[in-house]
């Protein structure tokens, strides 16, 4: 293969940038206030009985000029923040590994130097500042319930990725928290004795529990990785997803199973007994069809087994996912809530807005994206959403893509140990999120998303921080990639380019706001 190089540029000045602070609030404030003043001036020449109307108009005009579009209160903490992370997907669909040794992530197609370039872009000192990771356990590690385990053959690149991520985070004195997920059970664990079949075989419950426990032990012994959490299922599809005879999904699919509540609760108890130091979750619903979670709030035994709440995207359906999270946290305080396999959407502003919804509408503590790198030829049929931080190019190679930079705008702002704080926008096209330092070495930070096709000029009111100046970075769908902007001290008229994200890092002599170490 050729041209697999990382195409990211470390030069911040390579893209022409617009000024960050506008001296006139263009179409919304300065012009309108001038026009209001002219109208008022003319009214002053009319009889005195309308002077009260003039006073009202003047007050309204001044209020319009001084109104804050965005307010951020760093003292108003909403939830602890655990950070951002990614998922490297290797073996996900293949029915015959000998014929198709699938590697969706595509790192097997790169040279060693190319792989390290990408890992440095993700985890190096100038990378994304990632602190969470998800690794799959696929169904290929044991041919029969009594056969020896072989966890190495089909996980070479997902383990290489995690190993290299751990090396880099450790060198920077950082921590990488890991969740592992059973992508789908081996064929012997289904009633149909077929890979991707619908029904779990309860007679194999002990064997499947040992399968997962052995994988956790393998990660610790072989890779030096302690899996903090384990998910019993990637999605836990319902029966309608499968053919009537249960022999497989109705269409092409990645690994899955139609778990029943009774089977899932039984397995959670088994796993908690086998691995009491690991936190378990029954599944990671897609779009939050999280009925699987309800049984786990009914008894203390099941609450003890439940160590984390996860979903691929809680807020997509915008129905009762957030409400359930609140109820679960009321019964078990401090329970982590992570979005796992977070959808990249279109990779730009839509991705940033989706991320905002998970944090502020649902109240998650961490976000792990879906596949970080996509070799599209290794997913059959071609994936509906080709976006990722590292994407396949026309020549077949891989390169850093636009979603990488939009993630960077948010991931460097929200570092582990910080707190999500109140951030409110009165502009329907603008969203804001903010993270307080919370005693960490990371600076207070604000992320502003402009989803409009037009530039916006917004006033920002900030409280609860002693920051006087802010370092700024910006990414836009038009091609600006994490460009450096002049330091900012005046927040009354911030210019937001169309379809872009602006991140402000509090400038403090004790903290270097753009370093991950």
C-alpha positions in Angstrom: 0.0 0.0 0.0 1.1 3.6 -0.5 0.5 7.0 1.0 -0.5 5.7 4.4 1.1 8.6 6.1 -0.6 10.7 8.8 -1.8 13.8 7.0 -2.3 15.9 10.1 -0.5 19.2 10.2 1.0 20.5 13.4 1.1 24.0 12.0 -1.6 26.2 13.5 -1.0 29.0 11.1 -1.6 27.1 7.9 -5.2 28.1 7.6 -6.3 31.7 7.3 -8.2 32.7 10.4 -10.9 35.2 11.0 -10.6 37.6 14.0 -12.0 36.0 17.2 -13.4 39.2 18.7 -15.7 41.4 16.8 -15.7 45.1 17.4 -19.2 45.3 16.1 -22.0 42.8 16.9 -22.8 43.0 13.2 -26.3 42.2 12.2 -27.6 41.8 15.8 -26.3 44.5 18.0 -24.1 47.3 16.9 -26.1 48.2 13.7 -29.4 47.8 15.5 -28.2 49.9 18.4 -27.0 52.7 16.1 -30.3 52.6 14.3 -32.2 52.7 17.6 -30.1 55.7 18.7 -31.0 57.5 15.5 -34.7 56.7 15.9 -34.5 57.9 19.5 -32.7 61.1 18.5 -35.5 61.9 16.1 -38.1 61.2 18.7 -36.5 63.6 21.1 -37.6 66.4 18.8 -41.3 65.5 19.2 -43.6 66.8 22.0 -42.6 66.0 25.5 -45.6 63.8 26.2 -43.8 60.9 24.4 -40.6 61.1 26.5 -41.7 58.1 28.5 -41.8 56.1 25.3 -38.3 57.3 24.5 -37.0 56.1 27.9 -38.5 52.6 27.3 -37.0 52.4 23.8 -33.6 53.5 25.1 -33.6 51.0 27.9 -34.6 48.2 25.6 -31.9 49.1 23.1 -29.2 49.1 25.8 -30.4 45.8 27.2 -30.2 44.2 23.8 -26.6 45.4 23.4 -25.6 44.1 26.8 -27.5 40.8 26.9 -25.4 37.7 27.4 -26.0 35.0 24.8 -24.0 32.4 26.7 -23.5 32.1 30.5 -21.0 29.8 32.2 -20.7 29.3 35.9 -17.7 27.3 36.9 -18.9 27.1 40.5 -22.1 25.4 39.4 -20.9 21.8 39.2 -23.2 19.2 37.6 -21.3 15.9 37.5 -17.8 14.5 37.7 -16.0 14.1 34.4 -14.0 10.9 33.6 -12.9 12.0 30.2 -13.0 10.9 26.5 -11.9 7.7 24.9 -12.0 5.6 21.7 -12.6 2.0 20.6 -10.5 0.0 18.2 -12.6 -2.6 16.4 -10.9 -5.6 14.9 -13.0 -8.8 14.4 -16.7 -7.9 14.3 -18.5 -9.7 11.5 -16.5 -12.6 10.0 -18.2 -16.0 10.0 -15.0 -17.8 9.1 -11.9 -16.2 10.5 -9.6 -18.4 8.4 -11.1 -17.2 5.2 -11.6 -13.6 6.3 -9.3 -12.5 9.2 -11.2 -9.2 9.6 -9.5 -6.1 10.8 -12.0 -3.2 10.6 -9.5 -0.8 12.1 -7.0 -1.3 9.3 -3.8 -1.1 11.4 -2.7 -4.5 10.0 -2.4 -2.9 6.6 0.0 -0.2 7.8 3.8 -0.2 8.4 5.1 -0.1 11.9 6.1 3.6 11.6 2.7 4.6 10.2 1.0 2.8 13.1 3.1 4.8 15.6 2.4 8.0 13.9 -1.3 7.5 14.4 -0.8 6.4 18.0 1.2 9.6 18.7 -1.5 11.7 17.1 -4.1 10.0 19.5 -2.1 9.5 22.7 1.1 11.6 22.4 1.8 14.8 24.4 0.1 16.8 21.6 -2.7 14.3 21.1 -6.3 14.0 22.2 -5.7 13.6 26.0 -7.7 10.4 26.0 -8.4 8.6 29.3 -11.0 5.9 28.5 -10.8 2.8 26.3 -13.1 0.0 25.1 -11.8 -3.3 23.9 -14.0 -6.2 22.5 -13.9 -9.9 23.4 -15.0 -11.6 20.2 -16.6 -15.1 19.9 -13.5 -16.9 18.5 -11.3 -17.7 21.5 -12.7 -21.2 22.3 -14.0 -23.8 19.9 -16.0 -25.8 22.5 -16.7 -25.2 26.2 -13.9 -27.6 27.2 -11.3 -26.4 24.6 -8.3 -24.3 25.7 -8.6 -20.5 25.3 -6.9 -18.7 22.5 -7.4 -15.0 23.0 -4.5 -14.0 20.8 -5.3 -15.1 17.3 -8.2 -12.7 16.6 -7.3 -9.8 18.8 -3.8 -9.0 17.6 -4.4 -5.4 16.5 -7.0 -4.4 19.1 -4.5 -5.5 21.8 -1.6 -3.8 20.0 -3.6 -0.6 20.0 -4.4 -0.8 23.7 -0.8 -1.8 24.6 0.6 1.2 22.8 -2.1 3.5 24.2 -1.1 2.3 27.7 2.6 2.9 27.1 2.0 6.5 26.0 -0.4 7.4 28.8 1.9 5.8 31.4 4.9 7.9 30.1 2.8 11.0 30.6 1.8 9.9 34.1 -1.8 9.6 33.0 -4.3 6.8 33.6 -6.3 4.9 31.0 -9.6 3.3 32.3 -10.7 0.2 30.4 -14.1 -1.4 29.8 -14.2 -4.7 27.8 -17.3 -5.9 26.0 -18.5 -9.4 25.0 -19.2 -8.6 21.3 -21.1 -11.9 20.9 -20.9 -15.3 22.5 -19.2 -18.3 20.9 -21.5 -20.6 18.8 -21.5 -23.2 21.5 -23.2 -20.7 23.9 -26.3 -20.4 21.7 -29.2 -22.9 21.5 -28.7 -23.1 17.7 -24.9 -23.8 18.1 -24.3 -21.3 15.4 -22.4 -18.0 15.4 -24.7 -15.0 15.4 -27.7 -17.1 16.4 -30.5 -15.6 18.4 -30.9 -17.6 21.6 -28.6 -18.0 24.6 -28.3 -21.6 25.9 -28.7 -21.4 29.7 -26.9 -24.7 30.1 -23.7 -23.0 29.0 -24.0 -20.1 31.5 -21.1 -21.3 33.7 -18.9 -21.9 30.6 -19.6 -18.5 29.2 -19.0 -16.8 32.6 -15.6 -18.5 32.7 -14.9 -17.4 29.1 -15.4 -13.8 30.0 -13.5 -14.1 33.3 -10.6 -15.8 31.5 -10.4 -12.9 29.1 -10.2 -10.4 31.9 -7.4 -12.5 33.5 -5.6 -12.7 30.1 -5.6 -9.0 29.7 -4.1 -8.5 33.1 -1.4 -11.2 32.8 -0.5 -10.8 29.1 -1.0 -7.1 28.6 -0.8 -5.6 32.1 -4.3 -4.1 31.6 -6.8 -4.2 34.5 -10.3 -4.1 33.0 -12.3 -2.0 35.4 -15.6 -2.8 33.8 -17.2 -5.6 31.7 -20.2 -5.4 29.5 -22.1 -8.7 28.9 -23.4 -7.6 25.5 -22.6 -5.0 22.9 -26.2 -4.2 22.0 -28.5 -7.1 23.2 -30.9 -7.0 20.2 -34.5 -8.1 20.6 -35.9 -11.2 18.9 -37.3 -9.3 16.0 -33.8 -8.5 14.8 -33.4 -12.2 14.0 -35.0 -14.7 11.5 -38.0 -16.6 12.8 -35.9 -19.8 13.2 -33.4 -17.9 15.2 -30.4 -19.0 13.1 -29.1 -15.5 12.4 -29.9 -11.9 11.9 -32.3 -10.8 9.1 -29.5 -8.9 7.4 -25.7 -8.7 7.6 -24.7 -7.7 11.1 -21.9 -7.7 13.6 -22.0 -10.2 16.5 -25.0 -10.1 18.8 -27.5 -12.1 20.8 -31.2 -11.7 22.0 -30.6 -11.9 25.8 -33.7 -12.3 28.0 -33.8 -10.4 31.2 -33.7 -13.5 33.4 -30.6 -14.7 31.5 -28.9 -11.4 31.9 -29.6 -11.0 35.6 -28.4 -14.6 36.2 -25.2 -13.9 34.3 -24.6 -10.7 36.2 -24.7 -12.6 39.5 -22.4 -15.2 38.2 -19.9 -12.7 36.9 -20.0 -10.6 40.1 -19.2 -13.8 42.1 -16.3 -14.7 39.8 -14.8 -11.2 39.5 -16.0 -9.1 42.6 -13.5 -6.3 41.8 -14.9 -5.7 38.3 -17.9 -3.5 37.7 -20.5 -5.1 35.4 -23.1 -3.8 33.0 -25.7 -5.9 31.2 -25.6 -4.2 27.8 -24.9 -1.1 25.8 -28.2 -0.3 24.1 -28.3 1.6 20.8 -30.4 4.7 20.8 -31.3 3.9 24.4 -33.8 1.1 24.4 -32.6 0.3 27.9 -35.3 -1.9 29.2 -32.6 -4.4 30.0 -31.5 -2.2 32.9 -34.8 -2.1 34.8 -34.4 -5.4 36.6 -31.1 -4.2 38.1 -32.7 -1.6 40.2 -35.1 -4.0 41.9 -32.9 -5.9 44.4 -29.8 -5.0 46.4 -28.1 -8.1 45.0 -28.5 -6.8 41.4 -27.6 -3.3 42.4 -24.4 -4.6 43.9 -23.5 -6.4 40.6 -24.2 -3.3 38.5 -21.0 -1.3 38.3 -21.7 1.1 35.5 -24.5 2.2 33.2 -23.6 2.3 29.5 -25.3 2.9 26.2 -24.1 3.6 22.6 -26.0 6.9 22.7 -28.4 7.5 25.5 -30.1 10.6 24.2 -30.7 9.7 20.5 -34.4 8.7 21.1 -34.8 11.7 23.5 -37.3 9.7 25.5 -36.7 8.1 28.9 -33.0 7.3 28.9 -32.0 10.4 30.9 -34.9 9.8 33.3 -33.7 6.3 34.0 -30.2 7.5 34.7 -31.4 9.9 37.3 -33.5 7.2 39.0 -30.6 4.7 39.0 -28.2 7.3 40.5 -30.7 8.0 43.2 -30.6 4.3 44.2 -26.9 3.9 43.8 -25.0 7.1 44.2 -21.7 7.5 42.3 -22.5 4.9 39.7 -20.5 5.8 36.5 -22.5 6.6 33.4 -20.6 6.3 30.1 -21.6 6.6 26.5 -19.8 3.8 24.7 -19.4 3.4 20.9 -20.5 7.1 20.6 -21.7 7.8 17.1 -19.5 10.0 15.0 -22.5 11.3 13.1 -21.3 13.4 10.2 -18.0 14.0 12.0 -18.3 17.7 12.4 -20.7 20.0 14.2 -23.4 17.3 14.3 -20.9 15.1 16.2 -20.2 18.0 18.6 -23.9 18.6 19.2 -24.5 14.9 19.8 -21.7 14.9 22.3 -23.2 18.0 24.1 -26.5 16.2 24.4 -24.9 13.2 26.1 -23.2 15.4 28.6 -26.0 17.9 29.4 -29.2 16.1 28.5 -28.3 12.7 29.9 -25.5 13.6 32.4 -22.9 11.1 31.4 -19.5 11.1 33.1 -17.5 9.9 30.1 -17.7 9.3 26.3 -16.0 6.6 24.3 -16.4 6.9 20.5 -17.2 4.1 18.1 -14.4 2.8 15.9 -11.5 5.3 15.9 -10.1 4.1 12.6 -12.1 2.7 9.6 -10.8 0.6 6.8 -14.1 0.6 4.9 -13.3 -2.5 2.8 -13.2 -4.5 6.1 -16.9 -3.9 6.9 -19.5 -5.8 4.8 -21.6 -4.3 3.3 -20.0 -0.8 3.5 -20.9 1.0 6.8 -23.7 3.5 6.6 -21.5 6.0 8.5 -17.9 6.1 7.2 -16.8 8.8 9.6 -14.1 8.3 12.2 -11.0 10.1 13.5 -8.8 8.1 11.1 -10.5 7.4 7.7 -9.7 5.5 4.6 -8.6 7.6 1.7 -9.2 7.2 -2.1 -5.8 5.6 -2.5 -6.7 3.0 0.1 -4.5 4.5 2.8 -5.5 6.0 6.2 -5.3 9.6 7.3 -6.4 11.8 10.2 -9.8 13.2 9.3 -12.0 16.1 10.2 -13.7 14.2 13.1 -10.3 13.9 14.8 -10.1 17.7 15.2 -13.7 18.2 16.4 -13.0 15.5 19.0 -9.8 17.3 20.0 -11.7 20.6 20.6 -13.7 18.7 23.2 -11.4 16.1 24.6 -8.6 18.5 25.6 -11.2 20.7 27.3 -12.8 17.8 29.3 -9.9 16.0 31.0 -10.4 13.3 33.7 -11.0 14.6 37.2 -12.6 17.8 36.0 -16.3 18.7 36.6 -19.0 19.4 34.1 -20.4 22.8 35.0 -23.4 24.9 34.0 -23.3 26.3 30.5 -26.4 27.9 29.0 -26.9 29.4 25.6 -29.9 31.6 24.7 -29.0 31.3 21.0 -30.9 28.4 19.3 -28.0 27.7 16.9 -25.3 27.8 19.6 -24.5 25.2 22.3 -21.9 25.5 25.1 -20.3 23.1 27.4 -17.8 23.8 30.1 -15.4 21.9 32.4 -14.0 23.2 35.7 -10.5 22.4 36.8 -11.8 20.9 40.0 -8.4 20.9 41.7 -6.6 19.1 38.8 -3.7 20.5 36.8 -6.1 21.1 33.9 -7.4 24.6 33.2 -11.1 25.6 33.2 -12.4 25.3 29.7 -15.3 26.3 27.6 -16.5 24.7 24.3 -18.8 26.7 22.0 -20.6 25.0 19.1 -22.1 27.1 16.2 -24.4 24.9 14.2 -25.6 27.7 12.0 -24.7 28.2 8.4 -24.0 31.8 9.2 -21.4 33.5 11.5 -22.6 34.3 15.0 -21.4 37.0 17.3 -22.2 36.1 20.9 -21.6 37.7 24.3 -20.2 35.3 27.0 -20.7 35.9 30.7 -18.3 33.8 32.9 -18.3 33.4 36.6 -16.7 31.1 39.2 -13.2 31.3 37.8 -10.3 33.6 38.4 -9.1 33.4 34.7 -8.4 36.8 33.1 -7.3 35.6 29.7 -8.1 32.6 27.6 -6.2 30.7 25.0 -8.3 29.8 22.0 -8.5 27.0 19.4 -11.0 26.6 16.6 -12.1 23.9 14.1 -14.6 24.4 11.3 -16.2 22.3 8.7 -14.7 24.6 6.1 -11.2 23.4 6.8 -9.8 25.1 9.9 -8.2 22.3 12.0 -7.6 23.2 15.7 -6.0 26.5 14.7 -4.4 28.8 17.3 -6.1 32.2 17.8 -4.9 35.2 19.7 -5.4 35.1 23.5 -8.7 36.5 24.6 -9.6 38.7 27.5 -12.7 40.5 26.3 -15.8 38.2 26.1 -18.5 40.6 25.1 -18.5 39.9 21.4 -17.0 36.6 20.4 -17.1 35.8 16.7 -18.1 32.2 15.8 -17.6 31.1 12.2 -20.3 29.1 10.5 -20.4 25.4 11.4 -17.5 25.4 13.8 -16.3 24.8 17.4 -14.4 27.2 19.5 -12.6 26.1 22.7 -11.3 28.5 25.3 -8.7 27.4 27.8 -8.2 29.5 31.0 -4.7 31.0 30.9 -3.0 30.4 34.2 0.7 30.6 35.0 0.5 27.3 37.0 -1.1 25.3 34.1 -0.1 24.8 30.5 -3.7 24.5 29.0 -2.8 22.6 25.8 -0.5 20.0 27.1 -1.8 16.6 28.1 1.0 15.7 30.5 
